[in-house]
Amino acid sequence: MKNNAIMQLSKELEALKNFVVLLTNEQKSLLCNDTDTLLSLSEMKAQASNQLTEISNARRKSLLVNNNDTMESWLATHAPASQSLWKDIQKLAAKAQNLNSTNGELIQSKMRNNQQALGVLYNSTTSTAGLYGPNGQANLGGAGRHLGCV
């Protein structure tokens, strides 16, 4: 059982490390406005998240015989050598949660900025001195004379 615990926790730790790398890359892409990379990262992140869930569920199913046990108590009783692996998993999971939260805030901020920019463009098209007319040409509004006309 001890070897199974070490194997399960090692597998989970490795998957979590990969997930943190994806979240770190996502954050870099968000800060650099690299939307092309963000699209591929979001797919990889979803797959990695699903994989982590499967690994975590498998760990719980195979290691926690008594549902009243916590991982800490189970490891202390059945696989004390695995406790450091579990602590590493907990630290990395907290880091992943922090990165994911920060990335979510960055995404929300960018969405607000995009909404504000769209609002400015929309309002400018409905005013007489808007930036662009419906045909995409500059709409300078006002006197009705075109630039260059006398």
Biotite code that builds the C-alpha atoms (Angstrom):
import biotite.structure as struc

atoms = struc.array([
    struc.Atom([0.000, 0.000, 0.000], chain_id="A", res_id=1, res_name="MET", atom_name="CA", element="C"),
    struc.Atom([2.922, 2.300, 0.757], chain_id="A", res_id=2, res_name="LYS", atom_name="CA", element="C"),
    struc.Atom([4.269, 1.997, -2.795], chain_id="A", res_id=3, res_name="ASN", atom_name="CA", element="C"),
    struc.Atom([0.801, 2.597, -4.230], chain_id="A", res_id=4, res_name="ASN", atom_name="CA", element="C"),
    struc.Atom([0.493, 5.788, -2.168], chain_id="A", res_id=5, res_name="ALA", atom_name="CA", element="C"),
    struc.Atom([3.875, 7.046, -3.325], chain_id="A", res_id=6, res_name="ILE", atom_name="CA", element="C"),
    struc.Atom([3.032, 6.209, -6.943], chain_id="A", res_id=7, res_name="MET", atom_name="CA", element="C"),
    struc.Atom([-0.401, 7.904, -6.774], chain_id="A", res_id=8, res_name="GLN", atom_name="CA", element="C"),
    struc.Atom([0.953, 11.025, -5.073], chain_id="A", res_id=9, res_name="LEU", atom_name="CA", element="C"),
    struc.Atom([3.939, 11.265, -7.417], chain_id="A", res_id=10, res_name="SER", atom_name="CA", element="C"),
    struc.Atom([1.614, 11.069, -10.405], chain_id="A", res_id=11, res_name="LYS", atom_name="CA", element="C"),
    struc.Atom([-0.607, 13.783, -8.943], chain_id="A", res_id=12, res_name="GLU", atom_name="CA", element="C"),
    struc.Atom([2.374, 16.011, -8.129], chain_id="A", res_id=13, res_name="LEU", atom_name="CA", element="C"),
    struc.Atom([3.701, 15.716, -11.689], chain_id="A", res_id=14, res_name="GLU", atom_name="CA", element="C"),
    struc.Atom([0.300, 16.556, -13.195], chain_id="A", res_id=15, res_name="ALA", atom_name="CA", element="C"),
    struc.Atom([0.018, 19.527, -10.848], chain_id="A", res_id=16, res_name="LEU", atom_name="CA", element="C"),
    struc.Atom([3.468, 20.790, -11.865], chain_id="A", res_id=17, res_name="LYS", atom_name="CA", element="C"),
    struc.Atom([2.407, 20.653, -15.517], chain_id="A", res_id=18, res_name="ASN", atom_name="CA", element="C"),
    struc.Atom([-0.814, 22.506, -14.669], chain_id="A", res_id=19, res_name="PHE", atom_name="CA", element="C"),
    struc.Atom([1.108, 25.278, -12.884], chain_id="A", res_id=20, res_name="VAL", atom_name="CA", element="C"),
    struc.Atom([3.348, 25.666, -15.949], chain_id="A", res_id=21, res_name="VAL", atom_name="CA", element="C"),
    struc.Atom([0.233, 26.090, -18.115], chain_id="A", res_id=22, res_name="LEU", atom_name="CA", element="C"),
    struc.Atom([-1.202, 28.673, -15.725], chain_id="A", res_id=23, res_name="LEU", atom_name="CA", element="C"),
    struc.Atom([2.100, 30.559, -15.673], chain_id="A", res_id=24, res_name="THR", atom_name="CA", element="C"),
    struc.Atom([2.215, 30.570, -19.474], chain_id="A", res_id=25, res_name="ASN", atom_name="CA", element="C"),
    struc.Atom([-1.412, 31.704, -19.563], chain_id="A", res_id=26, res_name="GLU", atom_name="CA", element="C"),
    struc.Atom([-0.555, 34.625, -17.295], chain_id="A", res_id=27, res_name="GLN", atom_name="CA", element="C"),
    struc.Atom([2.390, 35.626, -19.507], chain_id="A", res_id=28, res_name="LYS", atom_name="CA", element="C"),
    struc.Atom([0.158, 35.486, -22.580], chain_id="A", res_id=29, res_name="SER", atom_name="CA", element="C"),
    struc.Atom([-2.504, 37.581, -20.859], chain_id="A", res_id=30, res_name="LEU", atom_name="CA", element="C"),
    struc.Atom([0.036, 40.215, -19.878], chain_id="A", res_id=31, res_name="LEU", atom_name="CA", element="C"),
    struc.Atom([1.487, 40.296, -23.417], chain_id="A", res_id=32, res_name="CYS", atom_name="CA", element="C"),
    struc.Atom([-1.938, 40.266, -25.148], chain_id="A", res_id=33, res_name="ASN", atom_name="CA", element="C"),
    struc.Atom([-0.939, 37.098, -27.027], chain_id="A", res_id=34, res_name="ASP", atom_name="CA", element="C"),
    struc.Atom([-4.416, 35.870, -27.937], chain_id="A", res_id=35, res_name="THR", atom_name="CA", element="C"),
    struc.Atom([-3.222, 33.170, -30.344], chain_id="A", res_id=36, res_name="ASP", atom_name="CA", element="C"),
    struc.Atom([-1.305, 31.434, -27.574], chain_id="A", res_id=37, res_name="THR", atom_name="CA", element="C"),
    struc.Atom([-4.201, 31.914, -25.148], chain_id="A", res_id=38, res_name="LEU", atom_name="CA", element="C"),
    struc.Atom([-6.525, 29.870, -27.348], chain_id="A", res_id=39, res_name="LEU", atom_name="CA", element="C"),
    struc.Atom([-4.245, 26.843, -27.433], chain_id="A", res_id=40, res_name="SER", atom_name="CA", element="C"),
    struc.Atom([-3.427, 27.219, -23.732], chain_id="A", res_id=41, res_name="LEU", atom_name="CA", element="C"),
    struc.Atom([-7.105, 27.221, -22.800], chain_id="A", res_id=42, res_name="SER", atom_name="CA", element="C"),
    struc.Atom([-7.583, 23.855, -24.526], chain_id="A", res_id=43, res_name="GLU", atom_name="CA", element="C"),
    struc.Atom([-4.486, 22.406, -22.864], chain_id="A", res_id=44, res_name="MET", atom_name="CA", element="C"),
    struc.Atom([-5.566, 23.837, -19.514], chain_id="A", res_id=45, res_name="LYS", atom_name="CA", element="C"),
    struc.Atom([-8.998, 22.193, -19.770], chain_id="A", res_id=46, res_name="ALA", atom_name="CA", element="C"),
    struc.Atom([-7.382, 18.834, -20.576], chain_id="A", res_id=47, res_name="GLN", atom_name="CA", element="C"),
    struc.Atom([-4.883, 19.195, -17.732], chain_id="A", res_id=48, res_name="ALA", atom_name="CA", element="C"),
    struc.Atom([-7.655, 20.153, -15.325], chain_id="A", res_id=49, res_name="SER", atom_name="CA", element="C"),
    struc.Atom([-9.670, 17.076, -16.301], chain_id="A", res_id=50, res_name="ASN", atom_name="CA", element="C"),
    struc.Atom([-6.578, 14.896, -15.909], chain_id="A", res_id=51, res_name="GLN", atom_name="CA", element="C"),
    struc.Atom([-5.910, 16.329, -12.443], chain_id="A", res_id=52, res_name="LEU", atom_name="CA", element="C"),
    struc.Atom([-9.499, 15.640, -11.410], chain_id="A", res_id=53, res_name="THR", atom_name="CA", element="C"),
    struc.Atom([-9.225, 12.035, -12.604], chain_id="A", res_id=54, res_name="GLU", atom_name="CA", element="C"),
    struc.Atom([-5.909, 11.507, -10.808], chain_id="A", res_id=55, res_name="ILE", atom_name="CA", element="C"),
    struc.Atom([-7.237, 13.066, -7.614], chain_id="A", res_id=56, res_name="SER", atom_name="CA", element="C"),
    struc.Atom([-10.391, 10.941, -7.712], chain_id="A", res_id=57, res_name="ASN", atom_name="CA", element="C"),
    struc.Atom([-8.334, 7.796, -8.355], chain_id="A", res_id=58, res_name="ALA", atom_name="CA", element="C"),
    struc.Atom([-6.077, 8.659, -5.415], chain_id="A", res_id=59, res_name="ARG", atom_name="CA", element="C"),
    struc.Atom([-9.038, 9.113, -3.095], chain_id="A", res_id=60, res_name="ARG", atom_name="CA", element="C"),
    struc.Atom([-10.619, 5.894, -4.297], chain_id="A", res_id=61, res_name="LYS", atom_name="CA", element="C"),
    struc.Atom([-7.499, 3.768, -4.004], chain_id="A", res_id=62, res_name="SER", atom_name="CA", element="C"),
    struc.Atom([-5.981, 5.224, -0.839], chain_id="A", res_id=63, res_name="LEU", atom_name="CA", element="C"),
    struc.Atom([-8.835, 6.355, 1.367], chain_id="A", res_id=64, res_name="LEU", atom_name="CA", element="C"),
    struc.Atom([-10.579, 3.168, 2.401], chain_id="A", res_id=65, res_name="VAL", atom_name="CA", element="C"),
    struc.Atom([-12.434, 4.884, 5.241], chain_id="A", res_id=66, res_name="ASN", atom_name="CA", element="C"),
    struc.Atom([-14.178, 8.030, 4.010], chain_id="A", res_id=67, res_name="ASN", atom_name="CA", element="C"),
    struc.Atom([-13.822, 9.602, 7.450], chain_id="A", res_id=68, res_name="ASN", atom_name="CA", element="C"),
    struc.Atom([-10.039, 9.703, 7.039], chain_id="A", res_id=69, res_name="ASP", atom_name="CA", element="C"),
    struc.Atom([-8.258, 12.792, 5.830], chain_id="A", res_id=70, res_name="THR", atom_name="CA", element="C"),
    struc.Atom([-5.231, 12.367, 3.606], chain_id="A", res_id=71, res_name="MET", atom_name="CA", element="C"),
    struc.Atom([-3.032, 13.504, 6.487], chain_id="A", res_id=72, res_name="GLU", atom_name="CA", element="C"),
    struc.Atom([-4.397, 10.931, 8.910], chain_id="A", res_id=73, res_name="SER", atom_name="CA", element="C"),
    struc.Atom([-4.398, 8.162, 6.305], chain_id="A", res_id=74, res_name="TRP", atom_name="CA", element="C"),
    struc.Atom([-0.792, 8.871, 5.325], chain_id="A", res_id=75, res_name="LEU", atom_name="CA", element="C"),
    struc.Atom([0.310, 9.081, 8.960], chain_id="A", res_id=76, res_name="ALA", atom_name="CA", element="C"),
    struc.Atom([-1.123, 5.604, 9.548], chain_id="A", res_id=77, res_name="THR", atom_name="CA", element="C"),
    struc.Atom([-0.440, 3.818, 6.253], chain_id="A", res_id=78, res_name="HIS", atom_name="CA", element="C"),
    struc.Atom([2.370, 5.607, 4.410], chain_id="A", res_id=79, res_name="ALA", atom_name="CA", element="C"),
    struc.Atom([4.266, 8.072, 6.610], chain_id="A", res_id=80, res_name="PRO", atom_name="CA", element="C"),
    struc.Atom([7.045, 8.379, 4.019], chain_id="A", res_id=81, res_name="ALA", atom_name="CA", element="C"),
    struc.Atom([4.519, 9.921, 1.605], chain_id="A", res_id=82, res_name="SER", atom_name="CA", element="C"),
    struc.Atom([3.640, 12.846, 3.858], chain_id="A", res_id=83, res_name="GLN", atom_name="CA", element="C"),
    struc.Atom([6.234, 15.141, 2.275], chain_id="A", res_id=84, res_name="SER", atom_name="CA", element="C"),
    struc.Atom([4.794, 14.393, -1.182], chain_id="A", res_id=85, res_name="LEU", atom_name="CA", element="C"),
    struc.Atom([1.340, 15.335, 0.091], chain_id="A", res_id=86, res_name="TRP", atom_name="CA", element="C"),
    struc.Atom([2.653, 18.606, 1.532], chain_id="A", res_id=87, res_name="LYS", atom_name="CA", element="C"),
    struc.Atom([4.279, 19.398, -1.829], chain_id="A", res_id=88, res_name="ASP", atom_name="CA", element="C"),
    struc.Atom([0.958, 18.707, -3.543], chain_id="A", res_id=89, res_name="ILE", atom_name="CA", element="C"),
    struc.Atom([-0.857, 21.023, -1.145], chain_id="A", res_id=90, res_name="GLN", atom_name="CA", element="C"),
    struc.Atom([1.661, 23.844, -1.690], chain_id="A", res_id=91, res_name="LYS", atom_name="CA", element="C"),
    struc.Atom([1.531, 23.461, -5.454], chain_id="A", res_id=92, res_name="LEU", atom_name="CA", element="C"),
    struc.Atom([-2.275, 23.302, -5.424], chain_id="A", res_id=93, res_name="ALA", atom_name="CA", element="C"),
    struc.Atom([-2.353, 26.579, -3.470], chain_id="A", res_id=94, res_name="ALA", atom_name="CA", element="C"),
    struc.Atom([0.011, 28.112, -6.040], chain_id="A", res_id=95, res_name="LYS", atom_name="CA", element="C"),
    struc.Atom([-2.203, 26.869, -8.891], chain_id="A", res_id=96, res_name="ALA", atom_name="CA", element="C"),
    struc.Atom([-5.286, 28.310, -7.203], chain_id="A", res_id=97, res_name="GLN", atom_name="CA", element="C"),
    struc.Atom([-3.547, 31.664, -6.760], chain_id="A", res_id=98, res_name="ASN", atom_name="CA", element="C"),
    struc.Atom([-2.364, 31.732, -10.387], chain_id="A", res_id=99, res_name="LEU", atom_name="CA", element="C"),
    struc.Atom([-5.804, 30.767, -11.650], chain_id="A", res_id=100, res_name="ASN", atom_name="CA", element="C"),
    struc.Atom([-7.441, 33.473, -9.544], chain_id="A", res_id=101, res_name="SER", atom_name="CA", element="C"),
    struc.Atom([-4.978, 36.105, -10.771], chain_id="A", res_id=102, res_name="THR", atom_name="CA", element="C"),
    struc.Atom([-5.504, 35.002, -14.377], chain_id="A", res_id=103, res_name="ASN", atom_name="CA", element="C"),
    struc.Atom([-9.256, 35.273, -13.899], chain_id="A", res_id=104, res_name="GLY", atom_name="CA", element="C"),
    struc.Atom([-8.848, 38.824, -12.611], chain_id="A", res_id=105, res_name="GLU", atom_name="CA", element="C"),
    struc.Atom([-6.643, 39.685, -15.605], chain_id="A", res_id=106, res_name="LEU", atom_name="CA", element="C"),
    struc.Atom([-9.265, 38.297, -17.965], chain_id="A", res_id=107, res_name="ILE", atom_name="CA", element="C"),
    struc.Atom([-12.029, 40.280, -16.231], chain_id="A", res_id=108, res_name="GLN", atom_name="CA", element="C"),
    struc.Atom([-9.946, 43.448, -16.458], chain_id="A", res_id=109, res_name="SER", atom_name="CA", element="C"),
    struc.Atom([-9.310, 42.924, -20.164], chain_id="A", res_id=110, res_name="LYS", atom_name="CA", element="C"),
    struc.Atom([-12.998, 42.253, -20.759], chain_id="A", res_id=111, res_name="MET", atom_name="CA", element="C"),
    struc.Atom([-13.930, 45.498, -18.970], chain_id="A", res_id=112, res_name="ARG", atom_name="CA", element="C"),
    struc.Atom([-11.386, 47.412, -21.067], chain_id="A", res_id=113, res_name="ASN", atom_name="CA", element="C"),
    struc.Atom([-12.744, 45.863, -24.268], chain_id="A", res_id=114, res_name="ASN", atom_name="CA", element="C"),
    struc.Atom([-16.320, 46.712, -23.259], chain_id="A", res_id=115, res_name="GLN", atom_name="CA", element="C"),
    struc.Atom([-15.308, 50.309, -22.547], chain_id="A", res_id=116, res_name="GLN", atom_name="CA", element="C"),
    struc.Atom([-13.499, 50.583, -25.888], chain_id="A", res_id=117, res_name="ALA", atom_name="CA", element="C"),
    struc.Atom([-16.514, 49.148, -27.717], chain_id="A", res_id=118, res_name="LEU", atom_name="CA", element="C"),
    struc.Atom([-18.748, 51.586, -25.855], chain_id="A", res_id=119, res_name="GLY", atom_name="CA", element="C"),
    struc.Atom([-16.595, 54.520, -26.946], chain_id="A", res_id=120, res_name="VAL", atom_name="CA", element="C"),
    struc.Atom([-16.636, 53.333, -30.554], chain_id="A", res_id=121, res_name="LEU", atom_name="CA", element="C"),
    struc.Atom([-20.373, 52.714, -30.484], chain_id="A", res_id=122, res_name="TYR", atom_name="CA", element="C"),
    struc.Atom([-21.121, 56.108, -28.945], chain_id="A", res_id=123, res_name="ASN", atom_name="CA", element="C"),
    struc.Atom([-18.857, 57.854, -31.417], chain_id="A", res_id=124, res_name="SER", atom_name="CA", element="C"),
    struc.Atom([-20.713, 56.331, -34.361], chain_id="A", res_id=125, res_name="THR", atom_name="CA", element="C"),
    struc.Atom([-24.038, 57.570, -33.070], chain_id="A", res_id=126, res_name="THR", atom_name="CA", element="C"),
    struc.Atom([-22.867, 61.123, -32.448], chain_id="A", res_id=127, res_name="SER", atom_name="CA", element="C"),
    struc.Atom([-22.531, 63.716, -35.221], chain_id="A", res_id=128, res_name="THR", atom_name="CA", element="C"),
    struc.Atom([-18.791, 63.993, -34.631], chain_id="A", res_id=129, res_name="ALA", atom_name="CA", element="C"),
    struc.Atom([-18.107, 60.257, -34.503], chain_id="A", res_id=130, res_name="GLY", atom_name="CA", element="C"),
    struc.Atom([-14.848, 58.677, -35.459], chain_id="A", res_id=131, res_name="LEU", atom_name="CA", element="C"),
    struc.Atom([-16.175, 56.544, -38.317], chain_id="A", res_id=132, res_name="TYR", atom_name="CA", element="C"),
    struc.Atom([-19.331, 56.473, -40.369], chain_id="A", res_id=133, res_name="GLY", atom_name="CA", element="C"),
    struc.Atom([-21.303, 53.366, -41.339], chain_id="A", res_id=134, res_name="PRO", atom_name="CA", element="C"),
    struc.Atom([-19.212, 53.017, -44.496], chain_id="A", res_id=135, res_name="ASN", atom_name="CA", element="C"),
    struc.Atom([-15.972, 52.888, -42.490], chain_id="A", res_id=136, res_name="GLY", atom_name="CA", element="C"),
    struc.Atom([-14.831, 56.328, -43.634], chain_id="A", res_id=137, res_name="GLN", atom_name="CA", element="C"),
    struc.Atom([-13.846, 59.050, -41.192], chain_id="A", res_id=138, res_name="ALA", atom_name="CA", element="C"),
    struc.Atom([-16.894, 60.975, -40.081], chain_id="A", res_id=139, res_name="ASN", atom_name="CA", element="C"),
    struc.Atom([-15.813, 64.456, -39.150], chain_id="A", res_id=140, res_name="LEU", atom_name="CA", element="C"),
    struc.Atom([-19.379, 65.686, -38.727], chain_id="A", res_id=141, res_name="GLY", atom_name="CA", element="C"),
    struc.Atom([-20.208, 69.361, -38.710], chain_id="A", res_id=142, res_name="GLY", atom_name="CA", element="C"),
    struc.Atom([-20.470, 71.605, -41.781], chain_id="A", res_id=143, res_name="ALA", atom_name="CA", element="C"),
    struc.Atom([-21.040, 68.999, -44.438], chain_id="A", res_id=144, res_name="GLY", atom_name="CA", element="C"),
    struc.Atom([-18.021, 70.019, -46.471], chain_id="A", res_id=145, res_name="ARG", atom_name="CA", element="C"),
    struc.Atom([-15.428, 67.464, -47.379], chain_id="A", res_id=146, res_name="HIS", atom_name="CA", element="C"),
    struc.Atom([-11.805, 68.088, -46.664], chain_id="A", res_id=147, res_name="LEU", atom_name="CA", element="C"),
    struc.Atom([-10.080, 69.375, -49.755], chain_id="A", res_id=148, res_name="GLY", atom_name="CA", element="C"),
    struc.Atom([-13.237, 71.035, -51.147], chain_id="A", res_id=149, res_name="CYS", atom_name="CA", element="C"),
    struc.Atom([-13.385, 74.806, -51.558], chain_id="A", res_id=150, res_name="VAL", atom_name="CA", element="C"),
])
